Amino acid sequence: MSDMTFDKMINQMTPAIYESLKQAVALRKWPDGRYLTPEQTELCLEAVMRFEMENNVPEENRVGYLERRTCGAGATGAGVSPEMAGLARDATRD
């Protein structure tokens, strides 16, 4: 059995492996089409998040990043792209 620990694995992870794990978590599938188990999803997500922190991945490129938006009566929507503004529209009216 290998003496590979989770920390060693993170330290040796390449950007290509990071991207592959990030995609696997997003799709809940391995590249060969097999579904991830809940345990695999959890471990992959933890590995992705640790890689992002230890490699100073910009916040906006990290898994789970949500752009901060304001809401309420004082929100003008200035600077919000049309694509983002359309998120709240009622698709049943199209």
C-alpha positions as a printed Julia matrix, in Angstrom:
94×3 Matrix{Float64}:
   0.0    0.0     0.0
   1.22   3.47   -0.83
   2.18   5.92    1.89
   0.47   8.71   -0.11
  -1.46  11.02    2.21
  -4.15  13.5     1.26
  -1.73  16.38    1.89
   0.94  14.82   -0.34
  -1.64  14.25   -3.05
  -2.68  17.92   -2.96
   0.95  19.05   -3.11
   1.62  16.83   -6.14
  -1.62  17.65   -7.97
  -1.07  19.16  -11.42
  -3.32  21.83  -12.94
  -4.61  19.18  -15.38
  -5.64  16.87  -12.53
  -7.24  19.83  -10.74
  -9.31  20.68  -13.82
 -10.33  17.05  -14.25
 -11.45  16.77  -10.62
 -13.25  20.11  -10.85
 -15.16  18.89  -13.91
 -15.93  15.56  -12.25
 -17.45  17.36   -9.26
 -19.47  19.68  -11.5
 -20.86  16.82  -13.6
 -20.89  14.23  -10.81
 -19.2   11.89  -13.3
 -15.69  10.68  -14.03
 -14.34  11.41  -17.52
 -15.24   7.83  -18.53
 -18.92   8.43  -17.66
 -19.1    6.53  -14.36
 -20.98   8.41  -11.64
 -19.12   9.58   -8.55
 -20.28   8.15   -5.26
 -21.2   10.69   -2.57
 -17.89   9.87   -0.84
 -15.91  10.43   -4.06
 -17.71  13.71   -4.67
 -16.87  14.89   -1.17
 -13.18  13.92   -1.44
 -12.82  15.42   -4.92
 -14.45  18.67   -3.82
 -12.17  18.87   -0.8
  -9.13  18.25   -3.02
 -10.24  20.93   -5.49
 -10.84  23.46   -2.73
  -7.49  22.71   -1.06
  -5.68  23.01   -4.4
  -7.35  26.39   -5.02
  -6.35  27.73   -1.61
  -2.78  26.45   -1.72
  -2.2   27.65   -5.29
  -3.81  31.06   -4.86
  -6.47  30.5    -7.53
  -8.32  33.83   -7.89
 -11.58  33.83   -5.95
 -13.7   34.34   -9.07
 -12.21  31.16  -10.61
 -12.82  28.94   -7.57
 -15.42  26.22   -7.43
 -18.71  27.51   -6.03
 -17.89  31.19   -6.61
 -20.96  33.41   -6.83
 -20.7   36.99   -7.99
 -21.82  39.38   -5.3
 -24.96  41.21   -6.31
 -27.07  43.71   -4.48
 -30.8   43.54   -4.2
 -33.61  45.58   -2.75
 -35.07  48.99   -3.43
 -31.68  50.68   -3.55
 -30.25  48.34   -6.18
 -30.02  49.94   -9.6
 -28.64  46.97  -11.5
 -25.9   49.17  -12.93
 -22.98  47.11  -14.15
 -24.95  43.86  -14.26
 -24.65  42.08  -17.59
 -27.87  41.35  -19.53
 -27.22  37.63  -19.07
 -27.04  38.01  -15.3
 -30.05  40.33  -15.22
 -32.09  37.69  -17.06
 -31.58  35.12  -14.33
 -34.7   36.28  -12.52
 -37.05  36.48  -15.48
 -40.01  34.14  -15.63
 -39.16  31.54  -18.28
 -42.78  30.37  -18.43
 -43.69  33.65  -20.11
 -41.41  33.11  -23.13
